[in-house]
Amino acid sequence: MRLQEKAKQVGFEWERKEQVWEKVEEESRELREAVADGDQNKIEDEFGDLVFSLINYARFLHIDAENALERTNKKFISRFTGMEQKALAAGRNLNEMTLEEMDAIWNAIKQQQQ
């Protein structure tokens, strides 16, 4: 049984999705603070807390977080492959391009896919 489902069964659950989002924002702030402090263990802890909170928020939105991540991975692969193809069509390799040039191609591909 998933941890969050078990907690829900005993009543350890937020009532509204807005409350969950506030927790996401709190965890995000805590992660940024940990990054600023540079404590790698604290960064990892806070990152985990943020991911956990986001997964809980996904549940409140009635979406499957794992499926959402898989869709994002597929979208990334498609766009990155498209970047490689556009660069090659222009006679270039991605490793020869600046981040700004690659980002421009990325955004063009993103617009085409929407």
PyRosetta script that sets phi, psi and omega in degrees:
from pyrosetta import init, pose_from_sequence

init()
pose = pose_from_sequence("MRLQEKAKQVGFEWERKEQVWEKVEEESRELREAVADGDQNKIEDEFGDLVFSLINYARFLHIDAENALERTNKKFISRFTGMEQKALAAGRNLNEMTLEEMDAIWNAIKQQQQ")
pose.set_psi(1, 137.6)
pose.set_omega(1, 178.6)
pose.set_phi(2, -65.0)
pose.set_psi(2, 145.1)
pose.set_omega(2, -178.1)
pose.set_phi(3, -56.9)
pose.set_psi(3, -45.2)
pose.set_omega(3, -176.9)
pose.set_phi(4, -67.4)
pose.set_psi(4, -33.4)
pose.set_omega(4, 176.9)
pose.set_phi(5, -67.5)
pose.set_psi(5, -39.6)
pose.set_omega(5, 178.8)
pose.set_phi(6, -64.1)
pose.set_psi(6, -44.2)
pose.set_omega(6, 178.6)
pose.set_phi(7, -60.9)
pose.set_psi(7, -40.8)
pose.set_omega(7, 179.8)
pose.set_phi(8, -61.6)
pose.set_psi(8, -40.0)
pose.set_omega(8, -177.0)
pose.set_phi(9, -61.7)
pose.set_psi(9, -27.3)
pose.set_omega(9, -179.2)
pose.set_phi(10, -100.6)
pose.set_psi(10, 7.5)
pose.set_omega(10, 176.3)
pose.set_phi(11, 90.4)
pose.set_psi(11, 5.2)
pose.set_omega(11, 177.2)
pose.set_phi(12, -87.4)
pose.set_psi(12, 78.9)
pose.set_omega(12, -169.5)
pose.set_phi(13, -151.8)
pose.set_psi(13, 141.9)
pose.set_omega(13, 173.4)
pose.set_phi(14, -69.8)
pose.set_psi(14, 153.8)
pose.set_omega(14, -179.6)
pose.set_phi(15, -88.9)
pose.set_psi(15, -33.9)
pose.set_omega(15, -174.8)
pose.set_phi(16, -130.7)
pose.set_psi(16, 150.3)
pose.set_omega(16, -179.4)
pose.set_phi(17, -63.6)
pose.set_psi(17, -27.2)
pose.set_omega(17, 178.2)
pose.set_phi(18, -63.3)
pose.set_psi(18, -35.1)
pose.set_omega(18, 177.0)
pose.set_phi(19, -66.2)
pose.set_psi(19, -39.4)
pose.set_omega(19, 179.4)
pose.set_phi(20, -66.4)
pose.set_psi(20, -40.9)
pose.set_omega(20, 179.7)
pose.set_phi(21, -63.6)
pose.set_psi(21, -36.9)
pose.set_omega(21, 176.3)
pose.set_phi(22, -60.4)
pose.set_psi(22, -37.9)
pose.set_omega(22, 177.2)
pose.set_phi(23, -66.4)
pose.set_psi(23, -40.3)
pose.set_omega(23, 176.7)
pose.set_phi(24, -59.0)
pose.set_psi(24, -46.1)
pose.set_omega(24, 179.9)
pose.set_phi(25, -63.8)
pose.set_psi(25, -40.3)
pose.set_omega(25, 177.3)
pose.set_phi(26, -61.0)
pose.set_psi(26, -46.7)
pose.set_omega(26, -179.6)
pose.set_phi(27, -65.6)
pose.set_psi(27, -34.6)
pose.set_omega(27, 176.9)
pose.set_phi(28, -63.8)
pose.set_psi(28, -43.9)
pose.set_omega(28, 176.9)
pose.set_phi(29, -60.9)
pose.set_psi(29, -43.5)
pose.set_omega(29, -179.8)
pose.set_phi(30, -63.8)
pose.set_psi(30, -36.6)
pose.set_omega(30, 177.0)
pose.set_phi(31, -65.8)
pose.set_psi(31, -45.5)
pose.set_omega(31, 179.1)
pose.set_phi(32, -60.3)
pose.set_psi(32, -38.7)
pose.set_omega(32, 177.8)
pose.set_phi(33, -64.8)
pose.set_psi(33, -42.7)
pose.set_omega(33, 179.1)
pose.set_phi(34, -63.9)
pose.set_psi(34, -39.8)
pose.set_omega(34, 178.0)
pose.set_phi(35, -63.1)
pose.set_psi(35, -43.5)
pose.set_omega(35, 179.2)
pose.set_phi(36, -61.7)
pose.set_psi(36, -35.3)
pose.set_omega(36, 179.2)
pose.set_phi(37, -76.0)
pose.set_psi(37, -26.2)
pose.set_omega(37, 177.0)
pose.set_phi(38, 80.9)
pose.set_psi(38, 11.9)
pose.set_omega(38, 179.1)
pose.set_phi(39, -83.4)
pose.set_psi(39, 105.6)
pose.set_omega(39, -173.3)
pose.set_phi(40, -59.8)
pose.set_psi(40, -40.0)
pose.set_omega(40, 178.8)
pose.set_phi(41, -64.4)
pose.set_psi(41, -43.5)
pose.set_omega(41, 178.9)
pose.set_phi(42, -65.3)
pose.set_psi(42, -39.3)
pose.set_omega(42, 178.3)
pose.set_phi(43, -59.5)
pose.set_psi(43, -46.3)
pose.set_omega(43, -179.3)
pose.set_phi(44, -64.4)
pose.set_psi(44, -41.6)
pose.set_omega(44, 177.5)
pose.set_phi(45, -60.3)
pose.set_psi(45, -48.2)
pose.set_omega(45, -177.4)
pose.set_phi(46, -68.3)
pose.set_psi(46, -36.0)
pose.set_omega(46, 175.7)
pose.set_phi(47, -60.9)
pose.set_psi(47, -45.1)
pose.set_omega(47, 177.9)
pose.set_phi(48, -60.6)
pose.set_psi(48, -41.3)
pose.set_omega(48, 178.1)
pose.set_phi(49, -62.2)
pose.set_psi(49, -40.8)
pose.set_omega(49, 179.9)
pose.set_phi(50, -65.3)
pose.set_psi(50, -45.8)
pose.set_omega(50, 178.9)
pose.set_phi(51, -61.3)
pose.set_psi(51, -44.3)
pose.set_omega(51, 179.0)
pose.set_phi(52, -58.6)
pose.set_psi(52, -44.1)
pose.set_omega(52, -179.9)
pose.set_phi(53, -65.7)
pose.set_psi(53, -38.8)
pose.set_omega(53, 178.2)
pose.set_phi(54, -65.9)
pose.set_psi(54, -37.8)
pose.set_omega(54, 177.7)
pose.set_phi(55, -66.0)
pose.set_psi(55, -38.7)
pose.set_omega(55, 176.7)
pose.set_phi(56, -64.2)
pose.set_psi(56, -41.0)
pose.set_omega(56, 178.1)
pose.set_phi(57, -62.7)
pose.set_psi(57, -40.0)
pose.set_omega(57, 177.5)
pose.set_phi(58, -57.6)
pose.set_psi(58, -40.3)
pose.set_omega(58, 178.8)
pose.set_phi(59, -61.5)
pose.set_psi(59, -40.4)
pose.set_omega(59, 178.4)
pose.set_phi(60, -68.7)
pose.set_psi(60, -24.7)
pose.set_omega(60, 177.1)
pose.set_phi(61, -87.7)
pose.set_psi(61, -1.9)
pose.set_omega(61, -179.5)
pose.set_phi(62, 63.2)
pose.set_psi(62, 41.5)
pose.set_omega(62, 174.0)
pose.set_phi(63, -123.9)
pose.set_psi(63, 154.5)
pose.set_omega(63, 178.6)
pose.set_phi(64, -88.8)
pose.set_psi(64, 112.0)
pose.set_omega(64, -176.3)
pose.set_phi(65, -60.6)
pose.set_psi(65, -38.7)
pose.set_omega(65, 179.6)
pose.set_phi(66, -65.0)
pose.set_psi(66, -42.2)
pose.set_omega(66, 177.4)
pose.set_phi(67, -64.8)
pose.set_psi(67, -41.0)
pose.set_omega(67, 178.8)
pose.set_phi(68, -61.2)
pose.set_psi(68, -42.1)
pose.set_omega(68, 178.6)
pose.set_phi(69, -65.9)
pose.set_psi(69, -41.1)
pose.set_omega(69, 178.1)
pose.set_phi(70, -61.7)
pose.set_psi(70, -42.0)
pose.set_omega(70, 177.6)
pose.set_phi(71, -61.9)
pose.set_psi(71, -41.3)
pose.set_omega(71, 178.6)
pose.set_phi(72, -64.6)
pose.set_psi(72, -41.5)
pose.set_omega(72, 177.7)
pose.set_phi(73, -60.3)
pose.set_psi(73, -43.8)
pose.set_omega(73, 179.4)
pose.set_phi(74, -64.5)
pose.set_psi(74, -40.5)
pose.set_omega(74, 178.1)
pose.set_phi(75, -62.4)
pose.set_psi(75, -43.1)
pose.set_omega(75, 179.4)
pose.set_phi(76, -62.3)
pose.set_psi(76, -46.0)
pose.set_omega(76, 180.0)
pose.set_phi(77, -59.7)
pose.set_psi(77, -45.2)
pose.set_omega(77, 179.9)
pose.set_phi(78, -61.0)
pose.set_psi(78, -46.8)
pose.set_omega(78, -178.5)
pose.set_phi(79, -68.5)
pose.set_psi(79, -40.5)
pose.set_omega(79, -179.3)
pose.set_phi(80, -66.2)
pose.set_psi(80, -41.8)
pose.set_omega(80, 176.5)
pose.set_phi(81, -61.1)
pose.set_psi(81, -41.7)
pose.set_omega(81, 176.4)
pose.set_phi(82, -61.3)
pose.set_psi(82, -38.7)
pose.set_omega(82, 176.7)
pose.set_phi(83, -61.0)
pose.set_psi(83, -46.1)
pose.set_omega(83, 179.7)
pose.set_phi(84, -59.7)
pose.set_psi(84, -44.1)
pose.set_omega(84, -179.1)
pose.set_phi(85, -64.7)
pose.set_psi(85, -43.8)
pose.set_omega(85, 179.4)
pose.set_phi(86, -64.7)
pose.set_psi(86, -39.2)
pose.set_omega(86, 178.5)
pose.set_phi(87, -64.0)
pose.set_psi(87, -46.2)
pose.set_omega(87, 179.8)
pose.set_phi(88, -63.4)
pose.set_psi(88, -38.4)
pose.set_omega(88, 178.1)
pose.set_phi(89, -62.8)
pose.set_psi(89, -27.8)
pose.set_omega(89, 177.6)
pose.set_phi(90, -91.4)
pose.set_psi(90, 6.4)
pose.set_omega(90, 178.4)
pose.set_phi(91, 76.1)
pose.set_psi(91, 27.2)
pose.set_omega(91, -178.1)
pose.set_phi(92, -129.1)
pose.set_psi(92, 164.4)
pose.set_omega(92, 172.2)
pose.set_phi(93, -113.6)
pose.set_psi(93, 149.1)
pose.set_omega(93, -179.0)
pose.set_phi(94, -58.3)
pose.set_psi(94, -37.4)
pose.set_omega(94, -177.9)
pose.set_phi(95, -69.3)
pose.set_psi(95, -8.2)
pose.set_omega(95, 175.7)
pose.set_phi(96, -96.3)
pose.set_psi(96, -7.4)
pose.set_omega(96, -173.9)
pose.set_phi(97, -97.1)
pose.set_psi(97, 155.8)
pose.set_omega(97, 174.5)
pose.set_phi(98, -79.2)
pose.set_psi(98, 163.0)
pose.set_omega(98, 176.9)
pose.set_phi(99, -60.1)
pose.set_psi(99, -38.3)
pose.set_omega(99, 179.8)
pose.set_phi(100, -63.2)
pose.set_psi(100, -40.9)
pose.set_omega(100, 178.2)
pose.set_phi(101, -65.1)
pose.set_psi(101, -43.5)
pose.set_omega(101, 179.4)
pose.set_phi(102, -65.8)
pose.set_psi(102, -39.5)
pose.set_omega(102, 179.9)
pose.set_phi(103, -63.5)
pose.set_psi(103, -36.7)
pose.set_omega(103, 178.0)
pose.set_phi(104, -63.8)
pose.set_psi(104, -42.8)
pose.set_omega(104, 177.2)
pose.set_phi(105, -64.3)
pose.set_psi(105, -44.6)
pose.set_omega(105, 179.1)
pose.set_phi(106, -55.3)
pose.set_psi(106, -48.4)
pose.set_omega(106, -178.1)
pose.set_phi(107, -65.4)
pose.set_psi(107, -35.7)
pose.set_omega(107, 177.1)
pose.set_phi(108, -64.9)
pose.set_psi(108, -43.2)
pose.set_omega(108, 178.3)
pose.set_phi(109, -64.5)
pose.set_psi(109, -42.5)
pose.set_omega(109, 180.0)
pose.set_phi(110, -60.0)
pose.set_psi(110, -42.4)
pose.set_omega(110, 178.7)
pose.set_phi(111, -63.7)
pose.set_psi(111, -40.2)
pose.set_omega(111, 179.7)
pose.set_phi(112, -64.2)
pose.set_psi(112, -33.7)
pose.set_omega(112, -176.2)
pose.set_phi(113, -82.1)
pose.set_psi(113, -10.9)
pose.set_omega(113, -177.6)
pose.set_phi(114, -88.7)
pose.dump_pdb("model.pdb")
